[in-house]
Amino acid sequence: MRGLVTAMSFAILVQFGAVYADLPSLEKIAGRSLVAMSEYEQIRFWELKHRVIEIILQQGTIANCDSSDAMVLHLLSTVLMNAENGQGAVDAWRLLAKNKEHAVSSKHRAVLALDKDDIEQLYHAVKALVTDAGKIDQDLAVRCEQHKIFDALQHSFQPTERNFNQLKNVGICSSVLPECVPVLRQCCETAPDLPLLDQLKNQRILTVNGLANSKAAFMVHDLFDHFWLLCKLEEYGFLTRYKDFFDGLGDFVSKDIFSRESELVSSIGFEYRLSLVSNDYQPVFCVQDIKNILHEAKIHGLSTNNQDRALVTLTTVFGNHNAAKALEIIYSGVIVELMEQRRKDGCIKLVKNNTMFDAFDPEYTALIVETCALLLSDALKAQDVIVRIALCAEEYLRNVAFGRVSGPLVATIDTCESDYERALPHEVAAWFAQHSGFAGTREVLSNKKITPREAVMDALAIEYEIRFTIEPEEFKKLLVERGATLLVPNRLMKRKTFELGANSWGRVRDEGNCVTMTIKRLSDGTKIEGVSEIEIKIDNFTKGCLLLESLGLKAKSYQENYREEWLFMNCSLALDQWPGLPMFVEIEGASAQQVHEACSALGLNTEEGFFGSIDLMYERFLGIEPVIFNRLPLVTFESFSKKNDE
């Protein structure tokens, strides 16, 4: 989808298949370009697509795999809607599976490997739906009457009780429906160490901001996505800089921060939260697509200061690979979420001329980029805020369950940002710290059956580390000047890595002065704490490799690098030279704060650092994708030298 321009607008969203599998355009189904469709026709199209996805989710194998990735489901619906016959559906399904084999999790690979007969059955069910879509028109006729109400509310300039200024003063109010209190108590008694907020997040047990029958997950959604994020946008001047944009939508900030058009902001917060827990989501859009939207406006002399600033941000903040990946995931999720909102609530309008709002509006694109940069910044500590909100909500639900409080929870900006001890079981508080994005997904994470392997993986210790490229001699002089201590001189290290499932791997490493055996897991390649491990010392490199192989682990790669180790401010500094890569330093400490302090003392900006495993460094600097790098049998200075000679 390179070379995206805003004129492609809505049509780009329905070509999910073409992005990954060169599938035919869905305009074939629509009969003409979606850009030319009326609002009703667009909503009808997305409703049809939604119902195809529902058919897919009801298929036995797929239901058992818990396939909830929006991109996978949209791709599969594209396959079934575009196919001319059952065999065509099977062929397109197989092509999609081939192209996405290494880009999805194991559960989605099982979905893509569905039997031929099952795919054909799905195709015939979808064909029957498309052929006889009269029921859809009946349902939409009713829903479109509701859409008219939303249109009227958007064009009304009367503030409601849910306007931003009032809520800043009185807070967000949540209360448990009286009939649901026994449910809370039962959950506490049967599973005291599991968080209520996760167990019941899909249950309508609350009244939130006057809306009865609200899901428990809305306590986090309303507080973080709608309220706290707006507070931060105001604090950092966004509401002033983007005033013309907000005014063009009817200024929902001054009227109702929970309105249909408010999703343009809250969706950014929601997708940020979802990105913290969904590691296998495949973004539709890349950074270059986002740049192209802003460049197109600039070429035509229509860009604003906000858009110019966003272009700079794309080059600076999102020039970092890990930050860019996060932006791509969040941006893609926002656009897809807006299409889903359009299906349910109707198209957001521009109040000036009542035309449909374009999701690829360059000013909105700039807002997404700048808001993402803010959410990912160390200054905001957004992830910590989510945990604090969850802990506050969990404590309230438990107090209601045992009759310790009977009134509502009234939460303000101080509630979101205050860090104090909660009266919660240690296991519950620790769970929230490890699952900050839990409310972004419908899947209940806390009562999953844990396999022995998962139990071991959950016991891995977090590594707090960051990398920076360096000029070695200059950096060593700096270390001496700042009082660092040389621990181990430069020496050759060799290692062998072993397959251990998605985002995990085994390793035996000869470090020159000792041999270690390690199990590692990558949870988030964008964060300082994104890798965890458990490691032991052994006495023989060859025996260690044989031991892992005897346990059934398949060897992936033999790798070499040179390393020199220093100690500075209680942090371990490894000066690493890998084949084909620039020299870099890896700074590791016992906590994120220790690492940040060491970086600051050395004049290193953590915003410019790199996180995650070494394969991400090869992707960053040499363009070798992780799936390719991790299958290289040899990563040695000799093998890379030969490669360069060739």
C-alpha positions in Angstrom: 0.0 0.0 0.0 3.0 2.3 -0.7 2.3 5.6 -2.3 -1.0 6.2 -0.4 -2.6 9.6 -1.1 -5.7 11.0 0.5 -7.7 10.8 -2.7 -7.7 7.0 -2.2 -9.6 7.7 1.1 -12.1 5.1 2.1 -11.4 2.7 -0.7 -8.0 1.8 0.7 -9.5 0.2 3.7 -11.4 -2.4 1.7 -8.3 -3.7 -0.1 -6.8 -5.6 2.9 -6.3 -8.6 0.7 -4.3 -6.8 -1.9 -1.9 -5.6 0.8 -0.5 -9.0 1.6 -1.8 -11.5 -1.0 -2.4 -9.6 -4.3 -6.0 -10.5 -4.0 -8.6 -8.8 -6.3 -10.1 -5.5 -5.1 -13.3 -5.5 -3.2 -14.6 -2.9 -5.6 -15.5 -6.0 -7.7 -18.1 -6.8 -5.0 -19.2 -3.3 -4.6 -19.7 -2.8 -8.4 -18.0 0.6 -8.4 -15.4 2.7 -6.4 -16.3 3.0 -2.7 -15.1 6.6 -2.9 -18.2 7.3 -5.0 -20.6 5.5 -2.7 -23.2 7.2 -0.6 -23.0 7.1 3.2 -25.7 4.4 3.3 -23.9 2.3 0.7 -20.6 2.5 2.6 -22.2 1.5 5.9 -24.1 -1.4 4.2 -20.8 -2.6 2.7 -19.1 -2.6 6.1 -22.1 -4.3 7.7 -21.9 -7.1 5.1 -18.2 -7.5 5.8 -18.9 -7.6 9.5 -21.5 -10.4 9.1 -19.0 -12.3 6.9 -16.5 -12.1 9.8 -19.2 -13.4 12.2 -19.7 -16.4 9.9 -15.9 -17.0 10.0 -15.8 -16.8 13.8 -18.5 -19.4 14.1 -16.5 -22.0 12.2 -15.4 -24.7 14.7 -11.6 -24.7 14.2 -11.4 -20.9 14.1 -13.6 -20.5 17.2 -11.3 -23.0 19.1 -8.2 -21.0 18.0 -9.7 -17.8 19.4 -8.8 -15.8 16.3 -9.4 -12.2 17.3 -6.8 -10.4 15.2 -8.7 -7.8 13.2 -6.3 -7.9 10.2 -6.6 -11.7 9.9 -10.3 -11.6 10.0 -10.6 -8.8 7.4 -8.2 -10.6 5.1 -10.3 -13.8 5.4 -13.5 -12.0 4.8 -11.9 -10.4 1.7 -11.0 -13.9 0.4 -14.6 -15.2 0.8 -16.3 -12.1 -0.6 -14.1 -11.9 -3.7 -14.1 -15.6 -4.7 -16.2 -16.6 -7.7 -16.5 -20.2 -6.5 -15.5 -22.6 -3.8 -12.2 -23.6 -5.4 -11.3 -19.9 -5.9 -11.9 -19.3 -2.2 -9.6 -22.2 -1.4 -6.9 -21.0 -3.7 -7.0 -17.4 -2.4 -7.0 -18.7 1.2 -3.9 -20.8 0.5 -2.2 -17.8 -1.2 -2.9 -15.7 1.9 -1.6 -18.4 4.2 1.6 -18.6 2.2 2.2 -14.9 2.2 1.5 -14.5 5.9 3.1 -17.7 7.2 5.8 -15.9 9.1 3.8 -12.8 10.1 1.1 -14.2 12.3 1.0 -16.1 15.6 0.7 -19.9 15.8 -3.1 -19.7 16.5 -3.6 -17.7 13.3 -1.4 -20.0 11.3 -3.8 -22.8 12.3 -6.7 -20.7 11.0 -5.0 -20.1 7.7 -4.3 -23.8 7.4 -8.1 -24.6 7.5 -9.2 -27.8 5.5 -10.4 -27.4 2.0 -13.9 -28.6 2.8 -14.2 -26.1 5.7 -13.1 -23.2 3.4 -15.7 -24.2 0.8 -18.4 -24.4 3.4 -17.6 -20.9 4.6 -17.6 -19.7 1.0 -21.2 -21.1 0.4 -22.4 -19.6 3.7 -21.0 -16.2 2.6 -22.5 -16.5 -0.9 -25.9 -17.2 0.6 -25.5 -14.1 2.8 -24.5 -11.9 -0.1 -27.3 -13.3 -2.4 -30.0 -12.7 0.2 -29.1 -9.5 2.0 -32.6 -8.2 2.6 -32.4 -8.7 6.3 -29.3 -6.4 6.4 -31.3 -3.6 4.7 -34.1 -4.0 7.3 -31.7 -3.8 10.2 -29.8 -0.8 8.6 -33.1 1.1 8.1 -33.6 1.0 11.8 -30.0 1.8 12.7 -29.9 4.7 10.3 -32.6 6.4 12.2 -30.3 6.3 15.2 -27.5 7.7 13.0 -29.7 10.8 12.3 -29.9 11.4 16.1 -26.1 11.3 16.3 -25.9 13.7 13.3 -28.2 16.1 15.1 -26.2 15.9 18.3 -23.0 16.6 16.4 -24.5 19.7 14.9 -25.9 20.9 18.2 -23.7 23.4 19.9 -25.2 22.9 23.4 -22.8 21.5 26.0 -23.9 18.4 27.9 -23.1 17.4 31.4 -20.3 15.3 29.9 -18.3 18.3 28.6 -14.6 18.4 29.3 -14.5 21.4 31.6 -17.2 20.1 33.9 -15.7 16.6 34.0 -12.3 18.0 35.0 -14.0 19.5 38.0 -16.4 16.7 39.0 -14.6 13.6 37.7 -15.8 10.5 35.9 -18.5 8.6 37.9 -18.8 4.8 37.8 -21.1 2.7 39.9 -22.0 -1.0 40.1 -25.6 -2.0 39.2 -27.1 -3.3 42.4 -28.1 -6.6 40.9 -24.5 -7.3 39.9 -23.0 -7.0 43.4 -23.5 -10.7 44.1 -21.6 -11.5 40.9 -18.6 -9.5 42.1 -18.6 -11.2 45.5 -18.9 -14.7 44.0 -15.9 -14.0 41.8 -13.8 -12.7 44.7 -14.6 -15.8 46.7 -14.0 -18.4 44.0 -10.9 -16.8 42.5 -9.5 -14.3 45.0 -6.2 -13.9 43.2 -7.6 -13.1 39.8 -8.5 -9.5 38.9 -12.3 -8.8 38.8 -11.7 -6.1 36.2 -10.4 -8.7 33.7 -12.7 -11.6 34.6 -15.8 -9.3 34.2 -14.5 -6.8 31.6 -17.1 -8.0 29.0 -20.0 -8.0 31.4 -22.4 -5.1 31.6 -22.3 -4.5 35.4 -21.8 -0.7 35.6 -23.3 2.7 35.1 -20.6 4.9 33.8 -21.2 8.6 33.3 -25.0 8.1 33.4 -24.9 5.2 30.9 -26.4 2.1 32.5 -25.4 -1.4 31.4 -21.9 -0.4 30.6 -19.1 -3.0 30.4 -16.6 -3.2 33.3 -13.8 -2.5 30.7 -15.3 1.0 30.2 -13.9 2.1 33.6 -10.5 2.0 31.9 -11.7 3.1 28.5 -13.6 6.2 29.7 -10.9 7.3 32.2 -7.8 6.7 30.0 -8.9 7.0 26.3 -11.6 9.7 26.7 -10.7 11.7 29.8 -7.0 11.4 30.8 -5.8 11.6 27.2 -7.7 14.8 26.6 -6.3 16.2 29.8 -2.8 15.5 28.4 -3.6 17.0 25.0 -4.8 20.1 26.7 -1.7 20.2 29.0 0.7 19.9 26.0 -1.2 22.5 23.9 -2.8 20.2 21.4 -6.4 21.4 22.0 -5.2 24.9 21.1 -3.1 24.0 18.1 -5.8 21.7 16.7 -8.7 24.0 17.6 -9.7 24.6 13.9 -9.8 20.8 13.4 -12.0 20.2 16.5 -14.3 23.2 15.7 -14.8 21.7 12.2 -16.3 18.6 13.9 -18.6 20.5 16.2 -16.1 20.9 19.1 -17.0 17.8 21.0 -14.5 18.7 23.7 -16.8 21.6 24.8 -20.0 19.5 24.3 -19.6 15.8 25.1 -16.2 14.0 25.3 -18.1 10.6 24.9 -19.8 11.5 21.6 -19.4 9.7 18.3 -16.8 12.2 17.0 -14.8 11.9 20.2 -13.7 8.5 19.0 -11.3 10.3 16.7 -9.2 10.9 19.8 -10.2 8.1 22.1 -9.4 5.5 19.4 -5.8 6.6 19.6 -5.7 5.9 23.3 -7.5 2.6 22.9 -5.2 1.3 20.1 -2.2 2.4 22.3 -3.5 0.2 25.1 -4.2 -2.7 22.7 -0.7 -2.5 21.3 0.6 -3.3 24.8 -1.0 -6.7 24.8 -1.4 -7.6 21.2 2.0 -8.7 19.9 0.9 -10.4 16.7 -1.2 -7.7 15.1 -0.1 -6.9 11.6 -0.4 -3.2 10.6 -2.0 -2.3 7.4 -0.1 1.0 7.0 3.6 1.8 7.2 5.3 5.0 8.2 5.8 5.9 4.5 2.1 5.7 3.9 1.5 8.2 6.7 4.3 10.5 5.4 2.7 10.4 1.9 -0.6 11.7 3.3 1.2 14.7 4.8 3.4 15.2 1.8 0.4 15.2 -0.6 -1.1 18.1 1.4 2.3 19.9 1.3 2.7 19.5 -2.4 -0.7 21.1 -3.0 0.1 24.0 -0.6 -2.5 22.9 1.9 -0.3 21.8 4.8 -0.6 23.4 8.2 2.0 24.0 11.0 0.6 20.9 12.7 1.2 18.8 9.6 4.7 20.2 9.1 5.5 19.4 12.7 4.1 15.9 12.3 6.4 15.3 9.3 9.4 16.2 11.4 8.2 13.9 14.1 7.9 11.0 11.7 11.6 11.5 10.8 12.9 12.1 14.4 10.8 10.2 16.9 9.6 7.5 14.5 12.9 7.2 12.7 13.6 4.7 15.5 12.5 1.2 14.2 10.7 0.2 17.4 8.8 3.5 17.7 7.9 3.3 14.0 6.5 -0.2 14.5 4.4 1.0 17.4 3.1 3.9 15.3 2.2 1.6 12.4 0.2 -0.7 14.7 -1.6 2.2 16.4 -2.4 4.1 13.2 -3.7 1.0 11.4 -5.8 0.1 14.4 -7.3 3.6 14.6 -8.3 3.6 11.0 -9.9 0.1 11.2 -11.7 1.1 14.5 -13.1 4.3 12.8 -14.5 2.1 10.0 -16.2 -0.1 12.6 -17.5 3.0 14.4 -18.9 4.2 11.0 -20.7 0.9 10.6 -22.3 1.1 14.0 -22.9 4.8 14.5 -22.9 6.4 11.1 -20.3 8.6 9.4 -18.8 11.5 11.4 -19.7 14.7 9.6 -18.0 18.1 9.0 -20.4 20.6 10.5 -19.7 23.3 7.9 -21.1 21.4 4.9 -22.5 18.1 6.5 -20.1 16.0 4.3 -18.5 12.8 5.5 -15.3 13.1 7.5 -12.3 11.6 5.6 -10.3 9.3 8.0 -7.2 10.2 5.9 -7.6 13.9 6.5 -4.0 15.2 6.8 -4.8 17.3 9.8 -6.2 14.2 11.6 -3.2 12.2 10.4 -0.9 14.8 12.0 -3.0 14.6 15.3 -2.5 10.8 15.4 1.2 11.1 14.8 1.8 13.7 17.5 -0.5 12.0 20.0 1.3 8.7 19.4 4.6 10.4 20.0 3.3 11.9 23.2 1.9 8.5 24.5 5.2 6.8 23.7 7.4 9.4 25.4 9.1 8.8 28.7 7.7 12.1 30.1 4.1 10.9 29.9 4.5 7.5 31.5 1.2 6.5 29.9 1.6 2.8 30.7 2.0 3.5 34.4 -1.2 5.6 34.3 -3.1 2.7 32.8 -2.0 0.4 35.7 -2.9 3.1 38.3 -6.4 3.4 36.8 -6.8 -0.4 36.8 -5.7 -0.7 40.4 -8.1 2.1 41.4 -11.0 0.4 39.6 -10.2 -3.0 40.9 -10.0 -1.8 44.5 -13.4 -0.1 44.1 -15.1 -3.3 42.7 -13.7 -5.4 45.5 -14.9 -2.8 48.1 -18.4 -2.9 46.6 -18.4 -6.7 46.5 -17.9 -6.9 50.3 -20.1 -3.9 51.2 -17.2 -1.7 52.2 -18.5 1.1 49.9 -22.0 1.7 48.5 -21.6 4.9 46.5 -19.9 5.5 43.1 -16.3 5.8 42.2 -15.6 9.4 41.3 -12.2 9.6 39.4 -10.3 12.7 38.5 -7.0 13.4 36.9 -5.4 13.0 40.3 -7.0 9.5 40.6 -5.3 8.6 37.3 -1.9 9.8 38.2 -1.6 9.3 42.0 0.7 6.5 42.9 -0.1 5.0 46.3 -0.6 1.6 47.9 -3.9 -0.1 47.1 -5.6 -2.6 49.4 -5.3 -5.5 46.9 -3.9 -9.0 47.0 -0.2 -8.9 45.9 -0.9 -11.3 43.0 -3.6 -9.1 41.6 -1.5 -5.9 41.8 1.4 -7.7 40.1 -0.9 -9.1 37.4 -2.0 -5.6 36.4 1.6 -4.4 36.2 2.4 -7.3 33.8 -0.8 -6.8 31.7 -1.3 -3.1 31.3 -3.1 -3.5 28.0 -5.6 -6.1 29.3 -8.7 -4.0 28.8 -7.9 -3.4 25.1 -8.9 -6.9 24.2 -12.1 -8.9 24.7 -10.1 -12.0 25.6 -10.1 -12.7 29.4 -6.4 -13.1 30.1 -6.4 -13.8 33.8 -8.1 -17.2 33.9 -6.3 -18.8 31.0 -5.2 -22.4 31.6 -1.4 -22.1 32.1 0.7 -24.9 30.6 3.9 -25.9 32.4 5.9 -24.1 29.7 3.9 -20.9 30.0 4.4 -21.1 33.8 8.2 -21.2 33.2 8.1 -18.4 30.7 6.1 -16.2 33.1 8.8 -16.7 35.7 11.5 -15.1 33.5 13.1 -12.0 34.9 12.8 -8.8 33.0 15.9 -7.3 31.3 16.1 -3.6 31.5 18.4 -2.7 28.7 18.9 -0.3 25.8 21.4 0.0 22.9 23.1 2.9 21.2 25.5 3.0 18.3 28.9 4.4 19.2 32.3 5.4 18.0 34.3 3.0 20.2 37.4 4.9 21.0 35.6 8.1 21.7 33.1 6.3 23.9 35.8 4.5 25.8 37.5 7.8 26.6 34.1 9.1 27.9 33.7 6.0 30.1 37.2 6.6 31.6 36.4 10.3 32.2 33.1 9.4 33.9 34.7 6.9 36.2 33.6 3.6 34.6 35.4 0.4 35.4 36.6 -2.1 32.8 35.5 -5.5 33.9 36.3 -7.8 31.0 38.6 -6.9 28.0 37.4 -7.4 24.5 37.0 -11.1 23.5 35.3 -13.3 21.0 32.0 -14.8 22.1 30.2 -17.6 20.4 26.6 -18.7 20.8 24.1 -21.2 19.4 20.3 -20.4 19.4 17.4 -22.8 19.5 13.7 -22.6 18.5 11.3 -22.3 21.4 8.0 -21.0 19.9 6.8 -17.5 19.0 8.9 -14.7 20.4 11.0 -17.0 22.6 14.3 -18.8 22.1 17.0 -20.8 23.8 20.7 -19.9 23.8 24.0 -21.5 24.8 26.8 -18.9 24.9 30.6 -19.2 25.4 31.4 -15.8 26.9 35.2 -16.3 27.0 35.4 -16.5 30.8 32.2 -18.6 31.4 29.5 -20.5 29.6 25.8 -19.7 30.1 22.5 -21.4 29.1 19.6 -19.0 28.7 15.9 -19.0 27.8 14.6 -15.6 26.5 11.3 -14.1 25.6 10.5 -10.9 23.6 7.3 -9.3 24.9 7.7 -5.9 23.4 10.5 -4.7 21.1 9.6 -1.1 21.7 10.3 -0.8 25.4 13.3 -0.9 27.7 11.7 -3.8 29.7 10.6 -5.7 26.5 12.9 -8.8 27.0 12.8 -11.2 29.9 15.1 -14.2 30.6 16.2 -17.0 32.9 19.9 -17.9 32.8 22.3 -20.4 34.5 26.0 -21.0 34.2 27.3 -24.3 32.9 30.7 -25.7 32.3 30.7 -26.8 28.7 29.4 -25.2 25.5 29.1 -28.4 23.5 27.3 -30.3 26.2 24.9 -27.4 26.8 24.0 -27.5 23.1 23.5 -31.3 23.2 21.3 -31.0 26.3 18.9 -28.6 24.6 18.9 -30.7 21.4 18.1 -33.8 23.5 15.1 -32.0 24.9 13.7 -31.6 21.4 14.8 -28.0 20.7 15.9 -27.4 17.1 19.1 -25.5 16.6 18.6 -22.3 14.6 21.9 -20.5 14.2 25.5 -20.3 15.2 26.6 -16.7 15.9 29.7 -14.8 16.9 30.5 -11.4 18.2 33.2 -9.4 20.1 32.3 -7.9 23.5 34.0 -5.7 26.1 32.3 -5.2 29.4 32.4 -2.1 31.7 30.6 -1.2 35.0 29.1 2.3 35.3 26.6 3.6 38.0 25.6 0.0 38.9 24.8 -0.8 35.2 26.6 -3.3 33.0 27.8 -1.8 29.8 28.6 -4.2 26.9 30.5 -2.8 23.9 29.5 -5.1 21.2 30.7 -5.7 17.6 28.5 -7.9 15.5 29.2 -9.0 12.0 28.1 -6.3 9.5 26.7 -4.0 12.2 28.1 -0.7 13.5 29.6 -0.8 17.0 27.1 -0.3 19.8 26.9 -0.2 23.6 24.2 -2.2 25.4 23.4 -0.7 28.8 21.7 -3.0 31.3 20.5 -2.3 34.9 18.3 -3.7 37.6 15.6 -1.3 36.8 14.5 1.1 34.1 15.3 4.1 36.3 18.9 2.8 36.8 19.3 2.5 33.0 17.9 6.0 32.4 20.2 7.5 35.0 23.2 5.9 33.5 22.2 7.1 30.0 21.7 10.6 31.2 25.1 10.6 32.9 26.7 9.6 29.6 24.8 12.2 27.6 22.7 9.5 25.8 19.1 10.3 24.8 16.9 7.2 25.5 14.5 8.4 22.8 17.3 7.6 20.3 18.1 4.1 21.7 17.2 0.6 20.4 15.4 -2.1 22.3 14.7 -5.8 21.8 16.7 -8.7 20.5 19.7 -8.6 18.1 17.6 -9.6 15.1 15.8 -6.2 15.3 19.2 -4.5 15.0 20.0 -6.4 11.8 16.6 -5.4 10.4 17.2 -1.8 11.4 20.7 -1.4 9.9 20.9 -4.0 7.1 17.2 -4.5 6.2 17.4 -8.2 7.1 13.9 -9.2 8.4 14.0 -11.1 11.8 12.4 -14.2 10.2 15.3 -14.3 7.7 18.0 -13.4 10.2 16.9 -16.1 12.7 17.2 -18.7 10.0 20.8 -17.8 9.0 22.8 -20.9 9.9 26.0 -18.8 10.4 26.4 -15.3 11.7 30.1 -14.9 11.8 32.6 -12.2 10.7 33.9 -14.6 8.0 30.4 -15.4 6.7 29.4 -11.7 6.5 32.8 -10.9 4.9 32.1 -13.4 2.2 28.6 -12.1 1.7 30.0 -8.6 1.1 32.7 -9.9 -1.3 30.0 -11.5 -3.3 
